[in-house]
Amino acid sequence: MAKSRGENGPRAPAAGGSLSGTRENLAPGPDAAAADELSSLGSDSEANGFAERRIDKFGFIVGSQGAEGALEEVPLEVLRQRESKWLDMLNNWDKWMAKKHKKIRLRCQKGIPPSLRGRAWQYLSGGKVKLQQNPGKFDELDMSPGDPKWLDVIERDLHRQFPFHEMFVSRGGHGQQDLFRVLKAYTLYRPEEGYCQAQAPIAAVLLMHMPAEQAFWCLVQICEKYLPGYYSEKLEAIQLDGEILFSLLQKVSPVAHKHLSQQKIDPLLYMTEWFMCAFARTLPWSSVLRVWDMFFCEGVKIIFRVGLVLLKHALGSPEKLKACQGQYETIEQLRSLSPKIMQEAFLVQEVVELPVTERQIEREHLIQLRRWQETRGELQCHSPPRLHGAKAILEAEPCPWPTLQPSPSIRLPPDAPLPGSKGKVKPPKQIQKAQKEQQKQAKARGQLDEPPTLSQAKAVAAAGDARPPQDMPPKDPDHQDSAPQDSAPQDSAHHRSRESLTSQESEDTYL
């Protein structure tokens, strides 16, 4: 089941050799041999003494490459408060997304509580909605045999995904089995796309936080909504994003941009694994989780910001460039980043403060796409448009919560106040007062029992047909007194609802 470090699987790199080394970047790290030895213990590794090894709070073996040393612990009281707030949000998710999305974003930047992270990722990504829209779909894919050309490649990649994590340490263990199921299901769900090696660490991170079925739908959302085209055969989307990253770097760190330009280093040489694996194989684990919290909420701009922060602090000063005289030294500098710039608190603060927006990314995307078409022709892979985060994904889906949509044409009962009015609706009272004055004047002139004229009948009909028609005069004054009063709130409610619709249209036009 072993796979050589340089083996690329069934896919060929893009024409012209521009992707030379791309699959090599996704090859096993320096601990591959140790991982193979540890993985060979099999599913009964606990009986062979593995259970005596200490595991950190993330599930990694203490002392391994994935494990971390001293961490910034959130006080227990603060953690419980955050859990309570997140439980309230998750239990009322549609309302929070509709009215308080900024608060969700701020709480994602602070970090999702570990006990609720998996559930929150499902809600943020839309994976929860996808699962509800496709009941039984994963089970159907799971029971299907799968395409042999992908099954062999997937199986050979299983033991390379976080080999020092307790879920994946045992060859043939439950973690590797679930990873195989998720990746196989995706090749059946999107046979035209198949399998890409970079999908394996993405799926593995998801499986650390949720069951296989939920992890599958979150993987679908990442591949189709967050990073569309990243895992297609020609990797055109990742090449475009490499050019976008390099262009944005000129504004963020002119020093780093100038150095990389002078050294003629293609962005694919350092950003491919960063972006395709969403930094899961680059950053310390606590930083990975914080980046993913923000990524699921805000979209790919978080990935761009993290890449720009790393480049800025690794190559953004003359002192740091003294050790990067050539291409090889520069690449090594970016492959062995300083722990300081990857530290959780520092990195998150830098990412949050970096002024790179979705608008800038999309504007640069259009520029790079135009250049691509001028030099290389049309893209061979036509991916769906990229959606920037949870709110954009929710708005793009068929709305599962119709009650949240404004319905300004609804008429309320006569005595009911309008929504949000708090009993202080001035126009209806003014109309009622004016109508009462008109009734008193009519009584004083002795015209109460006379049938209304044609013009009066039309006026009453326009007000909602509250008064009786001309050929059916009222039987007593009390009935006539109540008719205008009943009609006024209905007419006012209808009038107010039309105003509300106009205001909504104006707001949409402005936005």
Steps between C-alpha positions, in 0.01 A plus 500: 500500500802728519538771241827655386556862595518620142201307368229723359217252464289487183504875439741684279624852577387795294647562160833673481627352825375795707374264765824309531541409864137570591423143597844473657397777738211285614724197553573364851698715737825412678321276748367264232731214595413528868135521408524183294663321791240624746216431261619142454394429856151443365164547664614320816773753570358567846578142596857550380566788736376799300240577767785598736593794276361835606250679275456879495161669504482497119557123478867505391771291662699721735845560353400442140515759223127571520497549877559840653682623805373777725161631385300806592221349705162674507380536861233244581244766595551682169475172310168416668363845415600455136342156491174644632502776236575256220228262615250784481620589149492143373153440641373815326734494202269640235415809705862568589614467139222729381539775757831464688753365253763750615478361851552147365807622312646660814444183700666290230800731518518441876491125439220245506487294824655156435190317619286673235750547219382209285136601525583866429702409191202307364268796547748757366588303188144405415589133537211458743253628239657281231457193716134584564443559129657164409384242756654160443729623220822431688384149595421436135848613393660311787339173388609546137818322390681807368738552211808270530735763354429728798465237770860386470636857516284588800601186689870573452455852638310407817792438736664830405225718648600614850671169590566618856137574576317239706227466233738414216794333673375145441507357151150382427364671812166679516654835405656371179185306417282811531750703298485239222119507505481880476755530218348210305153650535625830358643330190155352439323826578724695259639237257614771257728637772608177666760511776787736574762433766439835668142397580624233742632735773190718462274198556718378787468830689122485457488142630679608816194712580195318360371163370569382146168607346524854634867518401408398145251784455741753649764376254248549218440858611872576518564356153195660337439825688814611680776374267332408168739365238788447744490123463424476128741319272690800361507697828417817309321664793801465731725648230271801468494547875878483507512801266236678711704439816816632336322813378349571843846453656623808315264713709547314827880462489685666209833370637390134488337550159815654354720219635279223360485682166878535481546134586234403240331265746163378377225531766412133445831401660397626842123553509359180346500294817401802709184564304398150389530362855375823665826512703413170674852370426683827563396668826503383862175321578350768722560752221349264242177478696475876546563558129232244409251665738540828311523329161164330537342830600670747263619287210816488293610852592624348829726263303637793301555705815688219673724454196570873479582522872746210474672649195512845654665385823728243335636721221379851578814657646859546373635316806303185419599516134869479585458125546307467171758576232369249247193303398587196709557703819177691447294185451657343810418813698134464402496127573647542848311799629581655836278363780442857616308608190293180507411533869123503552444840666747686278379347175129546570550864597699569183241323282207690653671837455627445144283716267437250219132473400286279279459791261876533453537125443220491242632808320846344481342172389346671198835659411691171524227312314523750213879458486460123504258512207734729304804278549361146539146510365181399676499299823442130446330456836181703540450514876201654677552850640681524830287595799663709770395346827198380691267791422560482124444122505177536696368765262588287197314194629122463459383661822390234750357763735216679315370659820809721513420662167318835516139482382379861479173414327350316800194672646468496876174481699342842560595524869852354465800739510747494216825303559761714672256784565483445879151650501615841371370503147404862426353484149210263588398714799502816291284338236256369760474845661435664163232244420327560835499875432344437158229284664416771756473762225276267299272446799480874566387565143238224524647300214558182691202303364544616143658248261852591394558661167686328220824684582465410868439136413817495290695659785372241745577217259855627464534496876428126506122473447448553872166684452190334348429547127265769373195275450524359857485793749591421861221391733621696801756770583703271728591274209603798292713640781703181524558455130750782442687408817538141386613604158763743616751255651465267201566779258780633716660158531488457127645846453775435753591168340543668162730755661700217653537330163618824341757550775626145458537550124691822561735326744565216256575753226745683723677184606 
